[in-house]
Amino acid sequence: MNKKEFHDTMLASKKALITFYNMIFNTKIKKVVNLAVVGFVSGIAVTTIVISTINSRFSEKNAMGGFESPSNPDFSKSEDSNTLVPELALENNQANSLITADSSLPPLTYKTYRVKQGDMIGIIAEENDVSQDTLITVNHITATRSLQIGTYLKIPSIPGILYTVRQDGETFDSIAKAYDISAEKCAVVNNMAQDVSLKAGSTLFLPDALMDDLTRKEINGDLFHKPLKSRYYLTSNYGWRTSPFNPGKRSFHGGTDMATSAGTSIYAALDGRVSFTGYNETYGNYVIITHHSGYKTLYAHMSSISCKKGQYVYTNTIIGKVGSTGMSTGPHLHFAVYKNGKGMNPMSLIN
């Protein structure tokens, strides 16, 4: 075999080896290796999932805390007692009761709200998570029915009422007892010591407190009932008007005129005691009833009176009949309300 033939033989052998290698290692062995790698990775993943599941189930059934002690710890002597959560400190009577009891109470802040058409005090209060009493006292509202569009209201961050200390020496404890609220909260909100002696005239915010029911009804116009239960017409409102007896002149009308048929029954607008009955040139036959809280009501121009002085009457008691006695242009009831001797608009008080 000459040199050229030897070279050709070796080249052919090399090609055969390369072909065999590619046939074996690039097919069967490669697949085997790939399968082995995939199986190994899958095995690790499955093992991890199983171990994780076992640990999870174990921890759910055996949840424990990390604080260990052979006996109940004495927190009063613990160097780390200040780091205790409030609940744990309370259980061991080591917390400052004033701060801990009101740690969830938000600070007292105010925002403003401008009244728009259709607003009612109750809806505004509900939308801001406070009570009607809160808005009434904070904004010194005397008649919610007279709330004007465009008025700016102050709205506090927590429900409660403004309170003016009535006499020297009142305390948060005495005030809280009267309103059935927390004295601790009162002190915290007003940034004062709980045992401080308060001065008359001081203004406080009482969290969670409510107004008395009678005052709320008065301000909301729900205190009095209508003295006429049948149909009537308002012929003259409370306030200044052109005099029906002196044309061209203005006079102040101290009540509300309710025109209806003569003989219509008149009822007491609020429970109370009859203090006067009689006749005069202006009011004709009239009745005055004295109620609680300094209120009095006047019923005038009656055709007849059905009650007596000193009699206690109720809102379902007939006290007289509609007429046109005294200075009157026709059958109607002149109804007037007074508080501590001062006239008030009846229509802002009756429901």
Secondary structure as GFF3:
##gff-version 3
##sequence-region A 1 351
A	DSSP	alpha_helix	3	23	.	.	.	ID=ss1
A	DSSP	pi_helix	24	29	.	.	.	ID=ss2
A	DSSP	alpha_helix	30	61	.	.	.	ID=ss3
A	DSSP	three_ten_helix	81	83	.	.	.	ID=ss4
A	DSSP	alpha_helix	86	91	.	.	.	ID=ss5
A	DSSP	alpha_helix	97	101	.	.	.	ID=ss6
A	DSSP	beta_strand	110	114	.	.	.	ID=ss7
A	DSSP	alpha_helix	121	127	.	.	.	ID=ss8
A	DSSP	alpha_helix	132	138	.	.	.	ID=ss9
A	DSSP	three_ten_helix	144	146	.	.	.	ID=ss10
A	DSSP	beta_strand	152	156	.	.	.	ID=ss11
A	DSSP	beta_strand	160	164	.	.	.	ID=ss12
A	DSSP	alpha_helix	172	179	.	.	.	ID=ss13
A	DSSP	alpha_helix	183	189	.	.	.	ID=ss14
A	DSSP	beta_strand	203	207	.	.	.	ID=ss15
A	DSSP	alpha_helix	213	220	.	.	.	ID=ss16
A	DSSP	beta_strand	233	236	.	.	.	ID=ss17
A	DSSP	beta_strand	239	242	.	.	.	ID=ss18
A	DSSP	beta_strand	250	253	.	.	.	ID=ss19
A	DSSP	beta_strand	256	259	.	.	.	ID=ss20
A	DSSP	beta_strand	265	267	.	.	.	ID=ss21
A	DSSP	beta_strand	272	280	.	.	.	ID=ss22
A	DSSP	beta_strand	284	290	.	.	.	ID=ss23
A	DSSP	three_ten_helix	292	294	.	.	.	ID=ss24
A	DSSP	beta_strand	295	305	.	.	.	ID=ss25
A	DSSP	beta_strand	312	313	.	.	.	ID=ss26
A	DSSP	beta_strand	318	322	.	.	.	ID=ss27
A	DSSP	beta_strand	332	339	.	.	.	ID=ss28
A	DSSP	beta_strand	342	344	.	.	.	ID=ss29
A	DSSP	three_ten_helix	346	348	.	.	.	ID=ss30
###
